[in-house]
Amino acid sequence: MQFVSPEELIKSDGLRIVVVKGGPSPWGQAAKAMMEYKGLTLKAALWQGGGANEEIVNWSGANSAPVVAWNKEKPIDRWDDILFLIERLAPQKPLLPESREERVQIMGLSHEICGRQGLGWNRRLSMFAPALSSGKAPEPMIKMGEKYGFSPEEAAQGDNRVIATLNLLTKRLKAQQAAGSMYFVGQNISPVDFYWAAFSCIIDLPPNEICPVPDAMRPMFSRISDGVRAAIDPVLLTHRDRIMKAHFKIPMEM
Ligand SMILES: N[C@@H](CCC(=O)N[C@@H](CS)C(=O)NCC(=O)O)C(=O)O
């Protein structure tokens, strides 16, 4: 993937993505991996987490990353809009099946991973909680806390919700494997496999060779409660490792 400045990205044509700088922000990493899986060529620029990102915001109207743009179409920033754009640009290698039943399963599971109050959302509340509760959090984190619904009460629920989703994913994967499938839904790879692989990185941070997170940020990503740790069934990590090895560019680019 070619990295360019925000200015150059904005004036370019074709497929472009803005990803969070220096961290495995899973919304962006999943979108990027699905684009690469489909053989799409893309240019990328970096978003400063919790920063003003003025050029990108003025151009796209988005207030979080990833931002994705295709030619002259209006830039988009929601995970489901991005998914349907990726499908439209490369329908010959589908990630969404025609079966309406399977689509319902895929969109429901994907929402529980990527959507508001989903796995990433709640894990972020837990990750930010120690610094935000100490009153000594850096300014960008305070901004993100405001943007993403941080309150001590919500953060206190974060781990329980993460555990519930991990249990759901474990149950599903085991049932699928018992039925002879290697994937979360049906018999083929779907966005759920990509989302889980990407979002697992903020729950069980891979080593630097795979996920090069700056040393100063590693503790925030690695710190998890005993309850969450206990809910990370080995089947989830084996699946993550398999999907990442086959379909993610390693080391991850961020
Ligand atoms: N817009 C995405 C959510 C993306 C999101 O939560 N992005 C976070 C990832 S940590 C982000 O950009 N954080 C940096 C910031 O807010 O400055 C969606 O609704 O699908």
The ligand as a Tripos MOL2 file, in Angstrom:
@<TRIPOS>MOLECULE
LIG
   20    19     1     0     0
SMALL
NO_CHARGES

@<TRIPOS>ATOM
      1 N1        -16.4590    5.5230   11.8670 N.3       1 LIG1
      2 C1        -16.3720    4.1390   12.2430 C.3       1 LIG1
      3 C2        -15.8220    4.0080   13.6470 C.3       1 LIG1
      4 C3        -14.3720    4.2130   13.5520 C.3       1 LIG1
      5 C4        -13.6600    4.4860   14.8430 C.2       1 LIG1
      6 O1        -14.1900    4.2610   15.9420 O.2       1 LIG1
      7 N2        -12.4140    4.9780   14.6730 N.am      1 LIG1
      8 C5        -11.5610    5.2440   15.7580 C.3       1 LIG1
      9 C6        -10.6510    4.0720   15.9130 C.3       1 LIG1
     10 S1         -9.8760    4.0030   17.4670 S.3       1 LIG1
     11 C7        -10.7290    6.4970   15.4780 C.2       1 LIG1
     12 O2        -10.6880    7.0060   14.3850 O.2       1 LIG1
     13 N3        -10.0290    6.9740   16.4980 N.am      1 LIG1
     14 C8         -9.1610    8.1110   16.3810 C.3       1 LIG1
     15 C9         -9.8780    9.4190   16.5430 C.2       1 LIG1
     16 O3        -11.0720    9.4300   16.8830 O.co2     1 LIG1
     17 O4         -9.2170   10.4470   16.3500 O.co2     1 LIG1
     18 C10       -17.7270    3.4960   12.0900 C.2       1 LIG1
     19 O5        -18.6920    4.0400   12.5970 O.co2     1 LIG1
     20 O6        -17.8200    2.4920   11.4280 O.co2     1 LIG1
@<TRIPOS>BOND
     1     1     2 1
     2     2     3 1
     3     2    18 1
     4     3     4 1
     5     4     5 1
     6     5     6 2
     7     5     7 1
     8     7     8 1
     9     8     9 1
    10     8    11 1
    11     9    10 1
    12    11    12 2
    13    11    13 1
    14    13    14 1
    15    14    15 1
    16    15    16 2
    17    15    17 1
    18    18    19 2
    19    18    20 1
@<TRIPOS>SUBSTRUCTURE
     1 LIG1         1 GROUP 0 **** ****
